[in-house]
């Protein structure tokens, strides 16, 4: 029920920055969550991306959609190598 309400509010929200902030926070929560929560979040995010054309356009432009300009993506990947 919580995810249904969240999906509806994210679909109807006209503020793109708020929608992207919700997506970013959900993805952050997925790092420490159980598998059923992760799958539900990914399905929810997928449905929002399908519904919101602006997000699809941003993803195709290869820009940093979530606004983390100071983070080095190579650094994140390097921390997971053994």
ABEGO torsion letter per residue (X at the ends): XAAAAAAAAAAABABAAAAAAAAAAAAAAAAABBAAAAAAAAAAAAAAAAABAAAAAAAAAGBBAAGBAABBAAAAAAAABX
